[in-house]
Amino acid sequence: MQTVTSADGTSIAFERHGEGPPLILLHGGSSPQYWKPVIPRFADDYTVIIPHRRGVGESDDSEEYSLDRGVEDICAIIDAVDGTPVLFGHSFGGLLAIETARTAAVEKLIAYEPAVLVGEYRQQADLASQMQTRIDNGERRQAMKFYIREVMHGGDIDDLDGWLAEWPPWPDIVALTENIARINRAIEQYQLPDSLSIDAPTLLLTGTEGPPHLRDGIRAVDEALTDSTFVEFEGIGHGGPTEAPDRVTSEVRGFIEGKKTPTPKSSD
């Protein structure tokens, strides 16, 4: 495990796997262990960097948390690695990747269903406050169940308890409840600009079974970019990179290695 010092003095930890050009994988509301099925699919050809988001894993925490602080954390890691990295983020990690790429030099940008809220859903979003109410009432597990139902399943799942019983991260992810509530607050405060200026080629990924509000969000991101590739996976949900790692990493590899390039958008 290595560490860097972020702009506000917080120590941020990151893992390093394999050898080759740097590929930074940014986790969302889950832990860095989210990327465990993905790492071996890249580590033979890339130096895979797994940051631990502040307050998670081996990273230190701070009283203040915001999207800007998260971007500063990733920029500190970018400065510490050799070469210009590819950024690949999932969910909140996808939003972090997008915002980091607006100011930092990156080779390519990849985001799977970034946590971008748009339209009426954004106006009504209060996930963070509803989670916090449950936390304040001592109902941390209920707060996490609420988050998983709304974010991973778009509010629509018949047997959440049965699904959680078969979901390996569930026993550990409850420990992240307070952290997830505050990143949802940061997500709700973010407003997607009409135009995103990102120099790096960008790949946007979604699944047909993903939450409708995140599928709306990624399409809005695509519209805000002047140069991006949009790929939709049939039958895959919000957990795409680990739900179907072979399919997703194959698409990502093709994009990174230049086998698939963005199609210029019409100016109409």
N, C-alpha and C positions, 0 to 999 in steps of 0.2 A: 504494500500500500504506500502511495506517495501522497504528499500534501502540497498545497499552494496556499498563499495568503491572499484573500480577496481584498477588494478596494477598501472595505470597512474594517479590515483586520481579522475577519473570520477565517479560520483554517478550514479549507475544503479538501477532502480526500478524494483520490481517484485510483482506480485499478488500471493496470496495464497488462494486456494479454497479446502474445504473438509479436511478429516482426513485420515491418513494411510501412507503407504510407499511413498516416494517422487517420483513424475513423473513430469519431466520438459518438457514443450512443447515450442519449439523454432519456432517463426514465421519467414517467409521469407520476401519478399519485401513488404508485406502488413503490417497492424498494428497488435498489440496484440489481437485486437478484432476478428482476423481471427479464433481464437480457441473457440469463444463463443458457437457454436453448439456442440463442443466436450467436454467441461468442465463437463456438467451434466452427461455425460456417464461414467465419471471416479471418480467424486468427492465423491461418497458414499464410495469408497474403497481406495482412494489414496489422498495424499496431492498433489494437482495439482498446480504446480508452473509455472507462465507465466511471463518470463522476458520481459521487454520492451527494445528492442535493443537501443543502444546509439543513441541519436538524434531522438528517436521515443517515443511517449507517455509521460510518466513521467520521463524518464531518461534524464540525462544531456548529453551534446554533447562535442565533441572535434574537433579541427581543423584537426587533423590527423585521418584517418580511415583506417583500414586494417583488414584482416581476423584474424591476430594475436591479435589485440585489442579486437575483438569480442570473441575470445576464452578466453582471460583473463577475460572478463566480465562474461562469463558463469562459469568459474572456481571460481570466487569470490562468485557467488550464490551457487554453489555446496558446498563450504566451510561453507556457512551460514545456510544450511538446515541440519536437523537431518537425518542420514541414508545415504546409498549409493543410488543415484537416478537412475531411468531409464530416458534416454534422447530420446525424440521423436521430430525430426525436419522435417519441410516441406520446400522444395526448398532451399533458402539460409540458412534457419535454419537447413536443413538436412546436408549441408556442414559444418556448425558450429558444429553440433552434432558429425559428423565424426571426425573432427579435434580435438575437445575437448576430445573425447574418446581415442585418441592416447596417451594422457598424464595424464588425470584425471581418478580417479576410478569411474566407473559407473557400475550399475548392469546389464543393457542391453541397447542396442543401436537400435533405429528404425529411418529410414530415408525414407521419401516419396519424390521420384524424386529430390534428392539433386542436387544443382546447380553446377554440375561438367561438364566442357566442355572438349571434347576429339577430337582427329583426326583433320580432315580438318576444321570442324566447329570452333574449338578452335583457329586454326591458322588464321582464317579470322574474328574472333569475334571482333566487334567494336561497340557493343550496347551502351557502356558507352559514347563514343565520339559522337555518333549520337544523343543520348539523350542530351548531353551537348550542342551541336550545337543548338538544338531546344530551350533549356533553355536560352542560351545566346541571342537568337533572340526573347525572350519574349513569346515563344510558349510552355508553361509548359504543357498545356492540350494535345497538339500534341505530346510532349515528352512522356507523360504517355500512350497515345494511341499507340504509336510506341512500347513501352515496352510491353504492354499487348498483342498486336498482335503477337509480336515475341516470347515472353516467354510463355504466356499461350496458345497460339494457333499455335505456330510453324510457324508463318508468313502466315497462311492460314485461313482466315475467311471472308465470303462474306459480312456480315452486322455488322461490329464492333460497329457502333453507336447504332444500334438496340439492340445488346447484352449488351452494357454498360447501356442503358436505363433500362434494367431489372436486373442490377447487383447492389445490395444495397450498397456495399462499394465505388462505383465509386465517388460520390461527395466528400468523405473524403480522398480518396487515392491520389488525385491530390496534396494535401498538402505535400505528401511524395516524390515528384518528385526528388528534389535534393539528398535526402537520397538514393533513389533507384538508381540514376545514379552512386553514389559512391560505393554502394555495387556491382553493376555490374562491376565496375573497379576492385574491389577486386576479383570477380569471374574470370574475364578474366586473371588476373595475376596468378591465382592458377594453378598448374600443378599436376595432380594426380600421385603419385608415382607408380612404378611398383608393389610394395608390400606394403600393409597397415597392420601394426601391431596393432591390437586391441584385447585386452584380452576378452572383453565382447561379449556374444552372440549377433549377429546382424541380424536384419530383414530389408530387403530392399523391398520397395513397389513402384509399378508403375501402371499406367492405360493404357489400349490399345489406348486411345484417347489423351494421353499426347504428348507434343512436341517431335518430333523425336530426336532432339539433346539431350534432357534430358533423354530420354529412352536409347540412346546410352551411355550417361554418367553413368547411374545407372548400366548398364550391365558391364561397365568397372570397376566400384567400386566392383561389385560382383566378378569379375575376380581377382582383386587385394587383396581380402580378402581370408584367408584360411578357414574360418568358418563362413558361412552366409546362411540365408534363403532368397530366392527370391520369391516374390508373385506378380502376375500380375492380376489386376482387369479388367474384361471385361466391355467395355463401359464407363469407367470413365476417366476423363481428369486430367490435372495438379492440379486442386483444389480438388482432391480426398477426403482428410480428412473432408472437409466441404460440398463437393458435394454429397458424399454418406457416411455420418458419421456412420450410423449403420453398413454397410459392413466393413468399414475400422477399426472402433474401435473394432468390434468383432474379427477381425484378430489380431489386436494389443493386445487385452486382452488375447487371447489364447496364444500368444507368451510370454507375460509377466508372465502369471500364469503357464507356463510350460506345457500347453496342446499341444503345437506345438514346437518342438525343431529343431535346425539346423541339416541338414543332412550332415555328413562329406563329404568333397569334395575328389574326386579321386586325387591321386598324379600324374596321367598320364599327 
